[in-house]
Amino acid sequence: MVAGAAAGVSLATMRGARVRPSVGRTIATRACAAPVTASPVSAPARIGSWPFHLLAGGVFPAVAVDGTRALALQACGAEESSLRVVEFDPSTGSSVVSPPFTRAAPIASAVAASRGAVWFGESRLALEGASDTPPYELALVELRPRTLAPERTVRLGRGYGLSLLDAPGGLVVSTGRQLLAVDAAGRVRQIASFPGVVVQRIATVPGGAVLASLFRPSAVGPASSTRLTVVDLASGAMTASTDLPGGAEVESLAVGARAALVAVSRNGSTSLERFAVPSLRHLSDLSPSLPATLASLNLSAGHGAVFAFGATTVACLAPSAGRVAASTTPRDAAENITSLADVSGELIAALPAGIGGLEAPSRCG
């Protein structure tokens, strides 16, 4: 295991609207063998017309926020066979790295901060069991803030992968089949369970609730279906629900002050739809406002805006007003953002070649 201080990261200082390129050490390469999936090309200087400044090369499956600091998962090993958590402070360049977590699946693991603690959601592929058994063994690992040393592990059993949210009452966890709450002492409480469906995406709703997309797969009989639902965190009650017609699946969702944006996939194409929260009344379709046809789309809630990013567009949106504030078009696969987080007004984005700072126009808020 590699101590965080020994595998230190020195990243660029970011102030105001500008992100300065890194001038110090980057993530220790000896402590993280480059995966074979690492990008063979260098990071671009721009994503479309928006400036981008590489902070560290590598494969980063997820980016999250810890107050004024950024959290990221970094994949190591030839086959991305090991994950570690990187935490850095954009204002000072200080950073730490957790010990490695071997055999953790990048696509099903997660990281989040809640109530002064950093949580790594570990998903390990487990192939034994009946054909309808969820494919991952799940665990939560609490990491000590500022050192990222593991303090305790909470086993969660089998599931479809982990999603983590910081909510007013503490950490909210989706295992793909249930929603759980974890308090500061590491105690786990079930909020709600969803027999026969898979919880695909979750997002925090103001007022102590979670918006979830529930997918019901179907090999035979009726077609697969998706429902959006608002779940009250205190009672576990579903306070609002709406079905998405036409065999739709939710690629991503994010919630603003009074509206939710949902990237909905149907028959290979994506639409961006807007719903009122908490009622889930359909408000509008924002897809015609974007500059290109959407092949796929991810969403991330920022300070006053929701950012949409994918292979064909990067945009900031005002969900309450139902409009696109600014957008740009990536030029090639090297500019495809895979994860993005707003850290105190600074955008931290992961690309195929690494992680860095993205400069959005001032009208993005």
Buried (B, 14 or more C-beta within 10 A) or exposed (E): EBBBEEBBBBBBBBEEEEBBEBEEEBBEEEBBEBBEEBBEEEBBEBBBEBBBBBBBBBBBBBBBBBEEBBBBBBBBBEEBBBBBBBBBBBBEBBBBBBBBBEBBBBEBBBBBBBBEBBBBBBBBEBEEEEEEEBBBBBBBBBBBBBBBBBBEEBEBEBBBBBBBBBBEBBBBBBBBBBBBBBEEEBEBEEBBEBEEBBBBBBBBBEEEBBBBBBBBEEEEEEEEBBBBBBBBBEEBEBBBEBEBEEEBBBBBBBBBEEBBBBBBBBEEEBBBBBBBBBEBEBBBEBBEBBEEEBEBBBBBBBEBBBBBBBBBBBBBBBBBEBEBBBBBBBEEEBBBBBBBBBBEBBBBBBBBBBBBBBBBBEEBB
